Amino acid sequence: MRWNNQQLNQPLFPKPDDAGPAPLLPLAGLVQSVQTPEFAGITFHEVLAKSALNKVPPSSTMPFEWTVNPYRGCSHACVYCFARKSHTYLNFDSGSDFDSQVVVKVNVAEVLRKELHKPSWQHDHVALGTNTDPYQRAEGRYQLMPGIIKALADSGTPFSILTKGTLLARDIPVLRAAGEQVSVGMGISLALLDEDLAHRIEPGTPSPKARLSLISKLRDAGLPCGVMAMPILPWLTDSAESLDALFSALAAAGATGVTAGALYLRPGTREWFMAWLAKEHPALVGRYGRLYGSGAYASKDYRQWLSGQVAAAKLRHGFGTQNFVHDPRVEEGLYPTGSMPRQARPAGFRKIAAPAGGGSKKAGTANLVPALADAAPTLF
């Protein structure tokens, strides 16, 4: 099947002859809703976006002011994804619809390029991967990211990408070229090595082994690559043995930094995760209920304990404890030094030496990564 030179008013994913019409929903800018056997169970809603750059609310604690999200909804289907509730703003549910009803902004690169060339654009850092994964499987067909990357680089705009998708390897040449024009930050999301558990809780994602290989490919290409080791799952992935194995593997792969934190159960995610837990690990339901109470965060005592476990594992494997001081929510791993908006930097922000080790392949830029679980749900 040819995927080039498709007209916008034609299905990019043609439906089988015996299939009924895909449902059309009242989505702004909707062109069509399409399905294909290659993505069984998933409907893609192709929309024409009026804007690509999303302003982060001033109240946000995130260390960036702008985001771009080419997709909404995510076929990675991570049970714990904190962005699930954002799908309800489109009249989808935060459970199965989040996994199977994917909105695709088919013109996002063109719209972004126009926005970046406005005289009012200040070339602030732009983050990708803040809501749903820009390298989920659909990107292999829609191929939106190369155009986004080129638009950002050509305009002199620094950017960062956080992903679980190994499809990112396709764009390494584009990213290397962009890195010659602007600061580029790369982050891979990987918090567990157990292949069976990963298959059950992150059913649509590339395997942990494949993501470790991607980290090495990025480092071999001379790109910095931090890791978001979130979420750590109480009683499932938080043992000393699990954490030690994870940080050992990340160091061996050449990660330039790691940030880790406990599972975050915001409304919309909590219900979906707890239903999964009741099915897969019913003995833990009561424990989680006591640990989280009625809130989104694990208890303070647990978080302090986990912080100590993580810090010890990082030190054992050469990552240090943090690259920047005065804000424990922000650590090394994703945002290139100097690309973080000045007004978003914490009070007293200063750079300290990057940790020795953890980036054993090629010298990389000291980076930052936020605890994205605290992001506002409207970073679309």
GIVENKA-V292205 format. One record per pair of residues at least 6 apart in sequence whose C-alpha atoms are under 6 Angstrom apart, sorted by the first residue. I is the first residue (numbers start at 1). J is the second residue. If there is no record, write none. Layout:
BEGIN
I&J / I&J
END
This chain:
BEGIN
13&36 / 15&35 / 15&36 / 22&33 / 22&34 / 24&33 / 29&47 / 29&48 / 30&46 / 30&47 / 31&46 / 31&47 / 32&45 / 32&46 / 33&44 / 33&45 / 34&43 / 34&44 / 35&43 / 42&100 / 43&101 / 44&102 / 44&103 / 45&103 / 45&104 / 46&104 / 47&105 / 48&105 / 48&107 / 49&105 / 52&68 / 52&108 / 52&112 / 53&67 / 53&68 / 54&66 / 54&67 / 55&65 / 55&66 / 56&65 / 56&66 / 63&344 / 66&126 / 67&126 / 67&127 / 67&128 / 68&128 / 69&380 / 70&105 / 71&103 / 71&104 / 72&102 / 72&103 / 73&98 / 73&102 / 74&99 / 74&132 / 75&99 / 75&204 / 76&204 / 76&205 / 77&99 / 77&202 / 77&204 / 78&201 / 78&202 / 79&201 / 79&273 / 80&273 / 82&269 / 83&131 / 84&94 / 84&268 / 84&269 / 85&94 / 85&268 / 86&377 / 87&94 / 88&94 / 94&268 / 109&147 / 109&148 / 113&151 / 123&157 / 125&158 / 125&159 / 125&339 / 126&159 / 127&159 / 127&160 / 128&161 / 129&161 / 129&162 / 133&163 / 135&165 / 136&165 / 153&178 / 153&181 / 153&182 / 156&182 / 158&182 / 158&183 / 158&184 / 159&184 / 160&184 / 160&185 / 160&186 / 161&186 / 162&187 / 162&188 / 163&188 / 163&189 / 164&188 / 164&189 / 185&334 / 185&335 / 185&336 / 186&225 / 186&334 / 187&225 / 187&226 / 187&227 / 187&334 / 188&227 / 189&227 / 189&228 / 190&229 / 191&229 / 191&230 / 193&208 / 212&253 / 216&253 / 216&254 / 224&364 / 225&255 / 225&256 / 226&255 / 226&256 / 226&257 / 226&258 / 226&333 / 226&334 / 227&258 / 227&333 / 228&258 / 228&259 / 229&259 / 229&260 / 230&260 / 230&261 / 231&261 / 231&262 / 231&263 / 232&261 / 232&262 / 232&263 / 233&263 / 244&313 / 248&317 / 251&358 / 254&358 / 254&359 / 254&360 / 254&361 / 255&358 / 255&359 / 256&358 / 256&359 / 257&332 / 257&333 / 258&333 / 259&331 / 264&296 / 264&297 / 265&296 / 266&296 / 291&298 / 291&299 / 292&298 / 311&321 / 314&320 / 318&356 / 318&357 / 318&358 / 319&355 / 319&358 / 320&355 / 322&331 / 323&332 / 323&352 / 323&354 / 324&351 / 329&371 / 330&369 / 330&370 / 331&368 / 331&369 / 332&367 / 332&368 / 332&369 / 333&367 / 333&368 / 333&369 / 334&367 / 334&368 / 334&369 / 335&367 / 335&368 / 335&369 / 336&367 / 337&367 / 354&366
END
